[in-house]
Amino acid sequence: MTYIVLNGESYQIHHEKTLAELIVTLNLSGQAIAVAVNRQIVARTEWTSHYLQLQDKVDVVRAIGGG
């Protein structure tokens, strides 16, 4: 098992988990979200190839509409 920091909280994942797999696990697929790993935005097209590492800091932000 590996621990990452997800939105400021410790979160346990399996080794070799991709960012896309994390999003599915969090039930956020198909939603309007942005994801940063270690303060760098990761494009949605790179989620399937971006593997999470020990102590990565992942921030998931949902888009909120308004005006």
CHARMM-style PDB file with segment names, atoms N, HN, CA, C and O in Angstrom:
ATOM      1  N   MET     1       0.829  -1.189   0.000  1.00  0.00      PROA
ATOM      2  CA  MET     1       0.000   0.000   0.000  1.00  0.00      PROA
ATOM      3  C   MET     1       0.874   1.254   0.000  1.00  0.00      PROA
ATOM      4  O   MET     1       2.003   1.257   0.491  1.00  0.00      PROA
ATOM      5  N   THR     2       0.326   2.283  -0.552  1.00  0.00      PROA
ATOM      6  HN  THR     2      -0.591   2.281  -0.951  1.00  0.00      PROA
ATOM      7  CA  THR     2       1.008   3.560  -0.639  1.00  0.00      PROA
ATOM      8  C   THR     2       0.080   4.638  -0.088  1.00  0.00      PROA
ATOM      9  O   THR     2      -1.140   4.554  -0.226  1.00  0.00      PROA
ATOM     10  N   TYR     3       0.667   5.637   0.530  1.00  0.00      PROA
ATOM     11  HN  TYR     3       1.658   5.706   0.642  1.00  0.00      PROA
ATOM     12  CA  TYR     3      -0.117   6.765   1.024  1.00  0.00      PROA
ATOM     13  C   TYR     3       0.189   7.995   0.186  1.00  0.00      PROA
ATOM     14  O   TYR     3       1.342   8.305  -0.113  1.00  0.00      PROA
ATOM     15  N   ILE     4      -0.886   8.687  -0.182  1.00  0.00      PROA
ATOM     16  HN  ILE     4      -1.823   8.435   0.061  1.00  0.00      PROA
ATOM     17  CA  ILE     4      -0.771   9.980  -0.835  1.00  0.00      PROA
ATOM     18  C   ILE     4      -1.483  10.985   0.070  1.00  0.00      PROA
ATOM     19  O   ILE     4      -2.095  10.607   1.068  1.00  0.00      PROA
ATOM     20  N   VAL     5      -1.399  12.242  -0.280  1.00  0.00      PROA
ATOM     21  HN  VAL     5      -0.901  12.550  -1.091  1.00  0.00      PROA
ATOM     22  CA  VAL     5      -2.147  13.281   0.417  1.00  0.00      PROA
ATOM     23  C   VAL     5      -3.212  13.751  -0.564  1.00  0.00      PROA
ATOM     24  O   VAL     5      -2.897  14.318  -1.610  1.00  0.00      PROA
ATOM     25  N   LEU     6      -4.467  13.513  -0.221  1.00  0.00      PROA
ATOM     26  HN  LEU     6      -4.722  13.053   0.629  1.00  0.00      PROA
ATOM     27  CA  LEU     6      -5.588  13.855  -1.088  1.00  0.00      PROA
ATOM     28  C   LEU     6      -6.378  14.990  -0.444  1.00  0.00      PROA
ATOM     29  O   LEU     6      -6.991  14.820   0.610  1.00  0.00      PROA
ATOM     30  N   ASN     7      -6.352  16.143  -1.094  1.00  0.00      PROA
ATOM     31  HN  ASN     7      -5.854  16.281  -1.950  1.00  0.00      PROA
ATOM     32  CA  ASN     7      -7.028  17.337  -0.567  1.00  0.00      PROA
ATOM     33  C   ASN     7      -6.681  17.577   0.896  1.00  0.00      PROA
ATOM     34  O   ASN     7      -7.550  17.886   1.711  1.00  0.00      PROA
ATOM     35  N   GLY     8      -5.388  17.429   1.218  1.00  0.00      PROA
ATOM     36  HN  GLY     8      -4.683  17.178   0.556  1.00  0.00      PROA
ATOM     37  CA  GLY     8      -4.892  17.741   2.549  1.00  0.00      PROA
ATOM     38  C   GLY     8      -4.989  16.616   3.567  1.00  0.00      PROA
ATOM     39  O   GLY     8      -4.548  16.787   4.704  1.00  0.00      PROA
ATOM     40  N   GLU     9      -5.554  15.465   3.195  1.00  0.00      PROA
ATOM     41  HN  GLU     9      -5.912  15.326   2.272  1.00  0.00      PROA
ATOM     42  CA  GLU     9      -5.726  14.341   4.113  1.00  0.00      PROA
ATOM     43  C   GLU     9      -4.951  13.123   3.602  1.00  0.00      PROA
ATOM     44  O   GLU     9      -4.851  12.906   2.394  1.00  0.00      PROA
ATOM     45  N   SER    10      -4.409  12.340   4.522  1.00  0.00      PROA
ATOM     46  HN  SER    10      -4.490  12.516   5.503  1.00  0.00      PROA
ATOM     47  CA  SER    10      -3.728  11.106   4.151  1.00  0.00      PROA
ATOM     48  C   SER    10      -4.741  10.136   3.540  1.00  0.00      PROA
ATOM     49  O   SER    10      -5.848   9.979   4.054  1.00  0.00      PROA
ATOM     50  N   TYR    11      -4.352   9.487   2.439  1.00  0.00      PROA
ATOM     51  HN  TYR    11      -3.452   9.614   2.022  1.00  0.00      PROA
ATOM     52  CA  TYR    11      -5.248   8.582   1.719  1.00  0.00      PROA
ATOM     53  C   TYR    11      -4.434   7.396   1.232  1.00  0.00      PROA
ATOM     54  O   TYR    11      -3.361   7.564   0.652  1.00  0.00      PROA
ATOM     55  N   GLN    12      -4.945   6.204   1.469  1.00  0.00      PROA
ATOM     56  HN  GLN    12      -5.817   6.067   1.940  1.00  0.00      PROA
ATOM     57  CA  GLN    12      -4.230   4.980   1.120  1.00  0.00      PROA
ATOM     58  C   GLN    12      -4.673   4.472  -0.250  1.00  0.00      PROA
ATOM     59  O   GLN    12      -5.868   4.391  -0.536  1.00  0.00      PROA
ATOM     60  N   ILE    13      -3.689   4.128  -1.098  1.00  0.00      PROA
ATOM     61  HN  ILE    13      -2.719   4.194  -0.866  1.00  0.00      PROA
ATOM     62  CA  ILE    13      -3.980   3.559  -2.415  1.00  0.00      PROA
ATOM     63  C   ILE    13      -3.133   2.305  -2.613  1.00  0.00      PROA
ATOM     64  O   ILE    13      -2.189   2.050  -1.865  1.00  0.00      PROA
ATOM     65  N   HSD    14      -3.490   1.529  -3.636  1.00  0.00      PROA
ATOM     66  HN  HSD    14      -4.257   1.736  -4.244  1.00  0.00      PROA
ATOM     67  CA  HSD    14      -2.680   0.381  -4.019  1.00  0.00      PROA
ATOM     68  C   HSD    14      -1.528   0.874  -4.873  1.00  0.00      PROA
ATOM     69  O   HSD    14      -1.650   1.900  -5.542  1.00  0.00      PROA
ATOM     70  N   HSD    15      -0.421   0.165  -4.864  1.00  0.00      PROA
ATOM     71  HN  HSD    15      -0.322  -0.669  -4.321  1.00  0.00      PROA
ATOM     72  CA  HSD    15       0.706   0.524  -5.716  1.00  0.00      PROA
ATOM     73  C   HSD    15       0.270   0.540  -7.175  1.00  0.00      PROA
ATOM     74  O   HSD    15      -0.645  -0.183  -7.568  1.00  0.00      PROA
ATOM     75  N   GLU    16       0.914   1.348  -7.951  1.00  0.00      PROA
ATOM     76  HN  GLU    16       1.658   1.935  -7.632  1.00  0.00      PROA
ATOM     77  CA  GLU    16       0.688   1.414  -9.396  1.00  0.00      PROA
ATOM     78  C   GLU    16      -0.715   1.881  -9.774  1.00  0.00      PROA
ATOM     79  O   GLU    16      -1.241   1.464 -10.805  1.00  0.00      PROA
ATOM     80  N   LYS    17      -1.315   2.718  -8.978  1.00  0.00      PROA
ATOM     81  HN  LYS    17      -0.888   3.057  -8.140  1.00  0.00      PROA
ATOM     82  CA  LYS    17      -2.636   3.259  -9.305  1.00  0.00      PROA
ATOM     83  C   LYS    17      -2.459   4.519 -10.145  1.00  0.00      PROA
ATOM     84  O   LYS    17      -1.632   5.376  -9.835  1.00  0.00      PROA
ATOM     85  N   THR    18      -3.240   4.617 -11.204  1.00  0.00      PROA
ATOM     86  HN  THR    18      -3.911   3.921 -11.457  1.00  0.00      PROA
ATOM     87  CA  THR    18      -3.180   5.819 -12.031  1.00  0.00      PROA
ATOM     88  C   THR    18      -4.133   6.873 -11.475  1.00  0.00      PROA
ATOM     89  O   THR    18      -5.005   6.585 -10.656  1.00  0.00      PROA
ATOM     90  N   LEU    19      -3.941   8.076 -11.937  1.00  0.00      PROA
ATOM     91  HN  LEU    19      -3.233   8.310 -12.603  1.00  0.00      PROA
ATOM     92  CA  LEU    19      -4.820   9.168 -11.552  1.00  0.00      PROA
ATOM     93  C   LEU    19      -6.247   8.879 -12.011  1.00  0.00      PROA
ATOM     94  O   LEU    19      -7.201   9.179 -11.294  1.00  0.00      PROA
ATOM     95  N   ALA    20      -6.396   8.302 -13.194  1.00  0.00      PROA
ATOM     96  HN  ALA    20      -5.620   8.058 -13.777  1.00  0.00      PROA
ATOM     97  CA  ALA    20      -7.731   7.951 -13.699  1.00  0.00      PROA
ATOM     98  C   ALA    20      -8.412   6.938 -12.788  1.00  0.00      PROA
ATOM     99  O   ALA    20      -9.611   7.048 -12.530  1.00  0.00      PROA
ATOM    100  N   GLU    21      -7.667   5.959 -12.302  1.00  0.00      PROA
ATOM    101  HN  GLU    21      -6.693   5.870 -12.512  1.00  0.00      PROA
ATOM    102  CA  GLU    21      -8.227   4.960 -11.392  1.00  0.00      PROA
ATOM    103  C   GLU    21      -8.651   5.599 -10.067  1.00  0.00      PROA
ATOM    104  O   GLU    21      -9.671   5.224  -9.489  1.00  0.00      PROA
ATOM    105  N   LEU    22      -7.869   6.555  -9.598  1.00  0.00      PROA
ATOM    106  HN  LEU    22      -7.040   6.859 -10.068  1.00  0.00      PROA
ATOM    107  CA  LEU    22      -8.225   7.262  -8.376  1.00  0.00      PROA
ATOM    108  C   LEU    22      -9.542   8.009  -8.559  1.00  0.00      PROA
ATOM    109  O   LEU    22     -10.399   7.980  -7.675  1.00  0.00      PROA
ATOM    110  N   ILE    23      -9.706   8.670  -9.685  1.00  0.00      PROA
ATOM    111  HN  ILE    23      -9.010   8.693 -10.403  1.00  0.00      PROA
ATOM    112  CA  ILE    23     -10.925   9.430  -9.963  1.00  0.00      PROA
ATOM    113  C   ILE    23     -12.137   8.502  -9.978  1.00  0.00      PROA
ATOM    114  O   ILE    23     -13.195   8.858  -9.461  1.00  0.00      PROA
ATOM    115  N   VAL    24     -11.989   7.313 -10.568  1.00  0.00      PROA
ATOM    116  HN  VAL    24     -11.129   7.024 -10.988  1.00  0.00      PROA
ATOM    117  CA  VAL    24     -13.082   6.335 -10.579  1.00  0.00      PROA
ATOM    118  C   VAL    24     -13.388   5.882  -9.154  1.00  0.00      PROA
ATOM    119  O   VAL    24     -14.553   5.798  -8.766  1.00  0.00      PROA
ATOM    120  N   THR    25     -12.343   5.588  -8.371  1.00  0.00      PROA
ATOM    121  HN  THR    25     -11.396   5.657  -8.686  1.00  0.00      PROA
ATOM    122  CA  THR    25     -12.519   5.157  -6.984  1.00  0.00      PROA
ATOM    123  C   THR    25     -13.269   6.203  -6.168  1.00  0.00      PROA
ATOM    124  O   THR    25     -14.059   5.862  -5.288  1.00  0.00      PROA
ATOM    125  N   LEU    26     -13.023   7.457  -6.459  1.00  0.00      PROA
ATOM    126  HN  LEU    26     -12.382   7.734  -7.174  1.00  0.00      PROA
ATOM    127  CA  LEU    26     -13.675   8.557  -5.733  1.00  0.00      PROA
ATOM    128  C   LEU    26     -15.070   8.881  -6.277  1.00  0.00      PROA
ATOM    129  O   LEU    26     -15.729   9.808  -5.804  1.00  0.00      PROA
ATOM    130  N   ASN    27     -15.515   8.106  -7.278  1.00  0.00      PROA
ATOM    131  HN  ASN    27     -14.980   7.353  -7.662  1.00  0.00      PROA
ATOM    132  CA  ASN    27     -16.827   8.328  -7.909  1.00  0.00      PROA
ATOM    133  C   ASN    27     -16.952   9.726  -8.513  1.00  0.00      PROA
ATOM    134  O   ASN    27     -18.000  10.365  -8.423  1.00  0.00      PROA
ATOM    135  N   LEU    28     -15.866  10.186  -9.129  1.00  0.00      PROA
ATOM    136  HN  LEU    28     -15.015   9.666  -9.203  1.00  0.00      PROA
ATOM    137  CA  LEU    28     -15.860  11.525  -9.727  1.00  0.00      PROA
ATOM    138  C   LEU    28     -15.754  11.498 -11.248  1.00  0.00      PROA
ATOM    139  O   LEU    28     -15.694  12.554 -11.878  1.00  0.00      PROA
ATOM    140  N   SER    29     -15.731  10.305 -11.848  1.00  0.00      PROA
ATOM    141  HN  SER    29     -15.780   9.448 -11.336  1.00  0.00      PROA
ATOM    142  CA  SER    29     -15.591  10.251 -13.304  1.00  0.00      PROA
ATOM    143  C   SER    29     -16.814  10.882 -13.969  1.00  0.00      PROA
ATOM    144  O   SER    29     -17.946  10.727 -13.511  1.00  0.00      PROA
ATOM    145  N   GLY    30     -16.551  11.589 -15.050  1.00  0.00      PROA
ATOM    146  HN  GLY    30     -15.632  11.715 -15.422  1.00  0.00      PROA
ATOM    147  CA  GLY    30     -17.605  12.260 -15.788  1.00  0.00      PROA
ATOM    148  C   GLY    30     -18.016  13.600 -15.212  1.00  0.00      PROA
ATOM    149  O   GLY    30     -18.884  14.275 -15.766  1.00  0.00      PROA
ATOM    150  N   GLN    31     -17.406  13.989 -14.116  1.00  0.00      PROA
ATOM    151  HN  GLN    31     -16.701  13.440 -13.666  1.00  0.00      PROA
ATOM    152  CA  GLN    31     -17.751  15.274 -13.507  1.00  0.00      PROA
ATOM    153  C   GLN    31     -16.763  16.360 -13.939  1.00  0.00      PROA
ATOM    154  O   GLN    31     -15.655  16.070 -14.389  1.00  0.00      PROA
ATOM    155  N   ALA    32     -17.182  17.590 -13.796  1.00  0.00      PROA
ATOM    156  HN  ALA    32     -18.082  17.826 -13.431  1.00  0.00      PROA
ATOM    157  CA  ALA    32     -16.337  18.733 -14.143  1.00  0.00      PROA
ATOM    158  C   ALA    32     -15.368  18.981 -12.993  1.00  0.00      PROA
ATOM    159  O   ALA    32     -15.698  19.668 -12.027  1.00  0.00      PROA
ATOM    160  N   ILE    33     -14.171  18.417 -13.108  1.00  0.00      PROA
ATOM    161  HN  ILE    33     -13.902  17.859 -13.893  1.00  0.00      PROA
ATOM    162  CA  ILE    33     -13.156  18.564 -12.067  1.00  0.00      PROA
ATOM    163  C   ILE    33     -11.818  18.908 -12.692  1.00  0.00      PROA
ATOM    164  O   ILE    33     -11.586  18.675 -13.878  1.00  0.00      PROA
ATOM    165  N   ALA    34     -10.954  19.462 -11.876  1.00  0.00      PROA
ATOM    166  HN  ALA    34     -11.143  19.651 -10.913  1.00  0.00      PROA
ATOM    167  CA  ALA    34      -9.554  19.695 -12.247  1.00  0.00      PROA
ATOM    168  C   ALA    34      -8.713  18.979 -11.198  1.00  0.00      PROA
ATOM    169  O   ALA    34      -9.088  18.908 -10.028  1.00  0.00      PROA
ATOM    170  N   VAL    35      -7.563  18.446 -11.633  1.00  0.00      PROA
ATOM    171  HN  VAL    35      -7.258  18.504 -12.584  1.00  0.00      PROA
ATOM    172  CA  VAL    35      -6.705  17.693 -10.729  1.00  0.00      PROA
ATOM    173  C   VAL    35      -5.276  18.220 -10.838  1.00  0.00      PROA
ATOM    174  O   VAL    35      -4.751  18.423 -11.933  1.00  0.00      PROA
ATOM    175  N   ALA    36      -4.663  18.436  -9.677  1.00  0.00      PROA
ATOM    176  HN  ALA    36      -5.089  18.272  -8.787  1.00  0.00      PROA
ATOM    177  CA  ALA    36      -3.253  18.819  -9.614  1.00  0.00      PROA
ATOM    178  C   ALA    36      -2.521  17.775  -8.777  1.00  0.00      PROA
ATOM    179  O   ALA    36      -3.039  17.299  -7.767  1.00  0.00      PROA
ATOM    180  N   VAL    37      -1.322  17.430  -9.206  1.00  0.00      PROA
ATOM    181  HN  VAL    37      -0.902  17.817 -10.027  1.00  0.00      PROA
ATOM    182  CA  VAL    37      -0.461  16.535  -8.442  1.00  0.00      PROA
ATOM    183  C   VAL    37       0.811  17.318  -8.142  1.00  0.00      PROA
ATOM    184  O   VAL    37       1.493  17.801  -9.047  1.00  0.00      PROA
ATOM    185  N   ASN    38       1.108  17.431  -6.875  1.00  0.00      PROA
ATOM    186  HN  ASN    38       0.554  17.039  -6.141  1.00  0.00      PROA
ATOM    187  CA  ASN    38       2.269  18.214  -6.425  1.00  0.00      PROA
ATOM    188  C   ASN    38       2.247  19.623  -7.004  1.00  0.00      PROA
ATOM    189  O   ASN    38       3.256  20.146  -7.478  1.00  0.00      PROA
ATOM    190  N   ARG    39       1.052  20.219  -6.947  1.00  0.00      PROA
ATOM    191  HN  ARG    39       0.233  19.794  -6.562  1.00  0.00      PROA
ATOM    192  CA  ARG    39       0.805  21.600  -7.354  1.00  0.00      PROA
ATOM    193  C   ARG    39       0.952  21.847  -8.852  1.00  0.00      PROA
ATOM    194  O   ARG    39       1.066  22.995  -9.281  1.00  0.00      PROA
ATOM    195  N   GLN    40       0.951  20.778  -9.652  1.00  0.00      PROA
ATOM    196  HN  GLN    40       0.858  19.845  -9.303  1.00  0.00      PROA
ATOM    197  CA  GLN    40       1.001  20.900 -11.115  1.00  0.00      PROA
ATOM    198  C   GLN    40      -0.291  20.314 -11.687  1.00  0.00      PROA
ATOM    199  O   GLN    40      -0.633  19.164 -11.414  1.00  0.00      PROA
ATOM    200  N   ILE    41      -0.998  21.109 -12.477  1.00  0.00      PROA
ATOM    201  HN  ILE    41      -0.720  22.044 -12.698  1.00  0.00      PROA
ATOM    202  CA  ILE    41      -2.232  20.633 -13.105  1.00  0.00      PROA
ATOM    203  C   ILE    41      -1.886  19.472 -14.043  1.00  0.00      PROA
ATOM    204  O   ILE    41      -0.924  19.541 -14.807  1.00  0.00      PROA
ATOM    205  N   VAL    42      -2.688  18.411 -13.971  1.00  0.00      PROA
ATOM    206  HN  VAL    42      -3.470  18.355 -13.350  1.00  0.00      PROA
ATOM    207  CA  VAL    42      -2.516  17.269 -14.871  1.00  0.00      PROA
ATOM    208  C   VAL    42      -3.703  17.267 -15.827  1.00  0.00      PROA
ATOM    209  O   VAL    42      -4.855  17.204 -15.399  1.00  0.00      PROA
ATOM    210  N   ALA    43      -3.414  17.336 -17.125  1.00  0.00      PROA
ATOM    211  HN  ALA    43      -2.478  17.387 -17.473  1.00  0.00      PROA
ATOM    212  CA  ALA    43      -4.473  17.344 -18.136  1.00  0.00      PROA
ATOM    213  C   ALA    43      -5.257  16.039 -18.094  1.00  0.00      PROA
ATOM    214  O   ALA    43      -4.692  14.973 -17.850  1.00  0.00      PROA
ATOM    215  N   ARG    44      -6.538  16.128 -18.331  1.00  0.00      PROA
ATOM    216  HN  ARG    44      -6.997  16.994 -18.529  1.00  0.00      PROA
ATOM    217  CA  ARG    44      -7.402  14.948 -18.327  1.00  0.00      PROA
ATOM    218  C   ARG    44      -6.875  13.874 -19.279  1.00  0.00      PROA
ATOM    219  O   ARG    44      -7.008  12.682 -18.999  1.00  0.00      PROA
ATOM    220  N   THR    45      -6.292  14.274 -20.378  1.00  0.00      PROA
ATOM    221  HN  THR    45      -6.184  15.241 -20.606  1.00  0.00      PROA
ATOM    222  CA  THR    45      -5.761  13.308 -21.349  1.00  0.00      PROA
ATOM    223  C   THR    45      -4.573  12.519 -20.802  1.00  0.00      PROA
ATOM    224  O   THR    45      -4.202  11.492 -21.370  1.00  0.00      PROA
ATOM    225  N   GLU    46      -3.978  12.985 -19.712  1.00  0.00      PROA
ATOM    226  HN  GLU    46      -4.280  13.820 -19.251  1.00  0.00      PROA
ATOM    227  CA  GLU    46      -2.816  12.308 -19.111  1.00  0.00      PROA
ATOM    228  C   GLU    46      -3.179  11.482 -17.876  1.00  0.00      PROA
ATOM    229  O   GLU    46      -2.305  10.834 -17.301  1.00  0.00      PROA
ATOM    230  N   TRP    47      -4.436  11.491 -17.458  1.00  0.00      PROA
ATOM    231  HN  TRP    47      -5.146  12.018 -17.925  1.00  0.00      PROA
ATOM    232  CA  TRP    47      -4.832  10.788 -16.237  1.00  0.00      PROA
ATOM    233  C   TRP    47      -4.573   9.287 -16.311  1.00  0.00      PROA
ATOM    234  O   TRP    47      -4.207   8.680 -15.304  1.00  0.00      PROA
ATOM    235  N   THR    48      -4.754   8.673 -17.486  1.00  0.00      PROA
ATOM    236  HN  THR    48      -5.051   9.166 -18.304  1.00  0.00      PROA
ATOM    237  CA  THR    48      -4.568   7.217 -17.601  1.00  0.00      PROA
ATOM    238  C   THR    48      -3.109   6.809 -17.581  1.00  0.00      PROA
ATOM    239  O   THR    48      -2.801   5.645 -17.324  1.00  0.00      PROA
ATOM    240  N   SER    49      -2.210   7.731 -17.845  1.00  0.00      PROA
ATOM    241  HN  SER    49      -2.461   8.676 -18.054  1.00  0.00      PROA
ATOM    242  CA  SER    49      -0.785   7.392 -17.867  1.00  0.00      PROA
ATOM    243  C   SER    49      -0.004   7.972 -16.689  1.00  0.00      PROA
ATOM    244  O   SER    49       1.195   7.728 -16.552  1.00  0.00      PROA
ATOM    245  N   HSD    50      -0.683   8.735 -15.848  1.00  0.00      PROA
ATOM    246  HN  HSD    50      -1.657   8.933 -15.959  1.00  0.00      PROA
ATOM    247  CA  HSD    50      -0.015   9.350 -14.694  1.00  0.00      PROA
ATOM    248  C   HSD    50      -0.161   8.441 -13.476  1.00  0.00      PROA
ATOM    249  O   HSD    50      -1.243   8.336 -12.898  1.00  0.00      PROA
ATOM    250  N   TYR    51       0.934   7.786 -13.091  1.00  0.00      PROA
ATOM    251  HN  TYR    51       1.813   7.871 -13.561  1.00  0.00      PROA
ATOM    252  CA  TYR    51       0.928   6.892 -11.930  1.00  0.00      PROA
ATOM    253  C   TYR    51       1.262   7.666 -10.666  1.00  0.00      PROA
ATOM    254  O   TYR    51       2.184   8.480 -10.646  1.00  0.00      PROA
ATOM    255  N   LEU    52       0.504   7.402  -9.621  1.00  0.00      PROA
ATOM    256  HN  LEU    52      -0.246   6.740  -9.638  1.00  0.00      PROA
ATOM    257  CA  LEU    52       0.709   8.072  -8.345  1.00  0.00      PROA
ATOM    258  C   LEU    52       1.864   7.441  -7.581  1.00  0.00      PROA
ATOM    259  O   LEU    52       2.050   6.224  -7.606  1.00  0.00      PROA
ATOM    260  N   GLN    53       2.633   8.279  -6.906  1.00  0.00      PROA
ATOM    261  HN  GLN    53       2.482   9.267  -6.885  1.00  0.00      PROA
ATOM    262  CA  GLN    53       3.799   7.852  -6.149  1.00  0.00      PROA
ATOM    263  C   GLN    53       3.585   8.144  -4.666  1.00  0.00      PROA
ATOM    264  O   GLN    53       2.727   8.946  -4.298  1.00  0.00      PROA
ATOM    265  N   LEU    54       4.363   7.493  -3.835  1.00  0.00      PROA
ATOM    266  HN  LEU    54       5.060   6.841  -4.134  1.00  0.00      PROA
ATOM    267  CA  LEU    54       4.317   7.687  -2.393  1.00  0.00      PROA
ATOM    268  C   LEU    54       4.431   9.174  -2.059  1.00  0.00      PROA
ATOM    269  O   LEU    54       5.323   9.866  -2.549  1.00  0.00      PROA
ATOM    270  N   GLN    55       3.523   9.646  -1.228  1.00  0.00      PROA
ATOM    271  HN  GLN    55       2.798   9.083  -0.830  1.00  0.00      PROA
ATOM    272  CA  GLN    55       3.484  11.018  -0.722  1.00  0.00      PROA
ATOM    273  C   GLN    55       3.142  12.080  -1.771  1.00  0.00      PROA
ATOM    274  O   GLN    55       3.317  13.270  -1.509  1.00  0.00      PROA
ATOM    275  N   ASP    56       2.657  11.677  -2.958  1.00  0.00      PROA
ATOM    276  HN  ASP    56       2.515  10.710  -3.171  1.00  0.00      PROA
ATOM    277  CA  ASP    56       2.164  12.676  -3.901  1.00  0.00      PROA
ATOM    278  C   ASP    56       1.066  13.475  -3.219  1.00  0.00      PROA
ATOM    279  O   ASP    56       0.289  12.939  -2.429  1.00  0.00      PROA
ATOM    280  N   LYS    57       1.012  14.750  -3.530  1.00  0.00      PROA
ATOM    281  HN  LYS    57       1.643  15.186  -4.172  1.00  0.00      PROA
ATOM    282  CA  LYS    57      -0.042  15.621  -3.015  1.00  0.00      PROA
ATOM    283  C   LYS    57      -1.021  15.876  -4.145  1.00  0.00      PROA
ATOM    284  O   LYS    57      -0.712  16.572  -5.111  1.00  0.00      PROA
ATOM    285  N   VAL    58      -2.217  15.296  -4.006  1.00  0.00      PROA
ATOM    286  HN  VAL    58      -2.469  14.731  -3.221  1.00  0.00      PROA
ATOM    287  CA  VAL    58      -3.233  15.371  -5.045  1.00  0.00      PROA
ATOM    288  C   VAL    58      -4.353  16.295  -4.581  1.00  0.00      PROA
ATOM    289  O   VAL    58      -4.898  16.138  -3.489  1.00  0.00      PROA
ATOM    290  N   ASP    59      -4.681  17.252  -5.426  1.00  0.00      PROA
ATOM    291  HN  ASP    59      -4.238  17.380  -6.314  1.00  0.00      PROA
ATOM    292  CA  ASP    59      -5.786  18.159  -5.141  1.00  0.00      PROA
ATOM    293  C   ASP    59      -6.821  18.000  -6.244  1.00  0.00      PROA
ATOM    294  O   ASP    59      -6.509  18.143  -7.426  1.00  0.00      PROA
ATOM    295  N   VAL    60      -8.057  17.701  -5.849  1.00  0.00      PROA
ATOM    296  HN  VAL    60      -8.310  17.584  -4.889  1.00  0.00      PROA
ATOM    297  CA  VAL    60      -9.171  17.557  -6.774  1.00  0.00      PROA
ATOM    298  C   VAL    60     -10.133  18.689  -6.483  1.00  0.00      PROA
ATOM    299  O   VAL    60     -10.575  18.869  -5.348  1.00  0.00      PROA
ATOM    300  N   VAL    61     -10.457  19.457  -7.526  1.00  0.00      PROA
ATOM    301  HN  VAL    61     -10.098  19.311  -8.448  1.00  0.00      PROA
ATOM    302  CA  VAL    61     -11.339  20.615  -7.381  1.00  0.00      PROA
ATOM    303  C   VAL    61     -12.502  20.456  -8.338  1.00  0.00      PROA
ATOM    304  O   VAL    61     -12.312  20.204  -9.528  1.00  0.00      PROA
ATOM    305  N   ARG    62     -13.704  20.605  -7.814  1.00  0.00      PROA
ATOM    306  HN  ARG    62     -13.858  20.810  -6.848  1.00  0.00      PROA
ATOM    307  CA  ARG    62     -14.905  20.540  -8.649  1.00  0.00      PROA
ATOM    308  C   ARG    62     -15.235  21.936  -9.167  1.00  0.00      PROA
ATOM    309  O   ARG    62     -15.133  22.929  -8.447  1.00  0.00      PROA
ATOM    310  N   ALA    63     -15.631  21.980 -10.435  1.00  0.00      PROA
ATOM    311  HN  ALA    63     -15.714  21.173 -11.020  1.00  0.00      PROA
ATOM    312  CA  ALA    63     -16.061  23.252 -11.019  1.00  0.00      PROA
ATOM    313  C   ALA    63     -17.463  23.566 -10.519  1.00  0.00      PROA
ATOM    314  O   ALA    63     -18.328  22.692 -10.470  1.00  0.00      PROA
ATOM    315  N   ILE    64     -17.674  24.811 -10.153  1.00  0.00      PROA
ATOM    316  HN  ILE    64     -16.971  25.521 -10.192  1.00  0.00      PROA
ATOM    317  CA  ILE    64     -18.978  25.256  -9.658  1.00  0.00      PROA
ATOM    318  C   ILE    64     -19.449  26.387 -10.552  1.00  0.00      PROA
ATOM    319  O   ILE    64     -18.754  27.387 -10.734  1.00  0.00      PROA
ATOM    320  N   GLY    65     -20.628  26.215 -11.101  1.00  0.00      PROA
ATOM    321  HN  GLY    65     -21.192  25.403 -10.953  1.00  0.00      PROA
ATOM    322  CA  GLY    65     -21.199  27.239 -11.972  1.00  0.00      PROA
ATOM    323  C   GLY    65     -21.854  28.340 -11.154  1.00  0.00      PROA
ATOM    324  O   GLY    65     -22.244  28.138 -10.004  1.00  0.00      PROA
ATOM    325  N   GLY    66     -21.960  29.469 -11.752  1.00  0.00      PROA
ATOM    326  HN  GLY    66     -21.643  29.633 -12.686  1.00  0.00      PROA
ATOM    327  CA  GLY    66     -22.600  30.578 -11.052  1.00  0.00      PROA
ATOM    328  C   GLY    66     -22.424  31.844 -11.857  1.00  0.00      PROA
ATOM    329  O   GLY    66     -21.919  31.826 -12.980  1.00  0.00      PROA
ATOM    330  N   GLY    67     -22.837  32.908 -11.284  1.00  0.00      PROA
ATOM    331  HN  GLY    67     -23.247  32.923 -10.372  1.00  0.00      PROA
ATOM    332  CA  GLY    67     -22.702  34.113 -12.059  1.00  0.00      PROA
ATOM    333  C   GLY    67     -22.818  35.348 -11.299  1.00  0.00      PROA
ATOM    334  OT1 GLY    67     -22.718  36.435 -11.868  1.00  0.00      PROA
TER     335      GLY     67
END
